[in-house]
Amino acid sequence: MSVGVFSRQCVEAMLRLYDPVQQFWRSMRQHFVTFDHTRSGKISIKEFRKVLRQFRVNLSEEEFFQLTSFFDKNTTGKISYNDL
């Protein structure tokens, strides 16, 4: 996993993400796989946000930006859902 820099906002977003991921990982992963048409283990940032919202993880724009910047350090526009 190649990740970016931790910022305060990124840490806060990860902390907010932790409980839902722990609680709903199997269901979340099924949603991620549904969006992963190429079975690459990665989904677009837009699809990532959709899944988070489906599980009531509503991050501010800044938190979401920091989180995606961390998980998409190379700015590919894709998030590896296995890295969560």
C-alpha positions in Angstrom: 0.0 0.0 0.0 1.4 3.4 -1.0 -0.2 6.0 1.1 0.1 9.8 1.5 0.7 12.0 4.5 -1.4 11.9 7.7 -3.1 15.2 8.4 -5.3 16.0 11.4 -8.3 15.9 9.2 -7.3 12.6 7.7 -6.9 11.1 11.1 -10.3 12.4 12.2 -11.9 11.0 9.0 -10.2 7.6 9.6 -11.5 7.6 13.2 -15.1 8.3 11.9 -14.7 5.5 9.4 -13.3 2.9 11.8 -16.5 1.8 13.5 -18.7 1.4 10.4 -15.9 -0.5 8.6 -15.5 -2.8 11.7 -19.2 -3.3 12.0 -20.3 -3.6 8.3 -17.1 -4.7 6.5 -18.7 -7.7 4.7 -21.6 -5.6 3.4 -19.4 -2.7 2.6 -17.0 -5.0 0.7 -19.8 -6.4 -1.3 -20.8 -2.9 -2.3 -17.2 -2.1 -3.3 -17.0 -5.3 -5.4 -20.2 -4.3 -7.1 -18.6 -1.1 -8.3 -15.3 -2.8 -9.2 -16.2 -3.9 -12.7 -12.6 -4.9 -13.6 -12.1 -6.8 -10.3 -8.9 -4.8 -9.7 -9.6 -4.2 -6.0 -10.0 -0.5 -6.7 -13.0 1.8 -7.2 -13.3 5.4 -8.2 -13.3 8.1 -5.6 -16.9 8.9 -6.5 -18.0 5.3 -6.0 -16.1 5.1 -2.7 -18.0 8.1 -1.5 -21.3 6.5 -2.5 -20.5 3.4 -0.5 -19.6 5.4 2.5 -22.8 7.3 2.3 -24.8 4.1 2.0 -23.4 3.1 5.4 -24.1 6.6 6.9 -20.4 7.7 6.9 -20.9 11.3 6.0 -17.6 13.1 5.9 -17.2 16.8 5.2 -15.6 17.8 1.9 -12.3 18.5 3.7 -12.3 15.2 5.6 -13.1 13.3 2.4 -10.4 15.1 0.5 -7.8 14.3 3.2 -8.9 10.7 3.3 -8.8 10.1 -0.4 -5.5 12.0 -0.7 -4.1 9.6 1.8 -5.4 6.4 0.1 -4.8 7.8 -3.4 -1.3 9.3 -3.0 -0.5 9.0 -6.7 -3.8 10.7 -7.7 -5.0 7.9 -9.9 -8.7 8.6 -9.0 -8.9 5.1 -7.5 -9.1 3.8 -4.0 -8.0 0.3 -3.0 -10.9 -0.9 -0.8 -8.7 -3.7 0.6 -6.4 -1.0 2.2 -9.2 0.2 4.5 
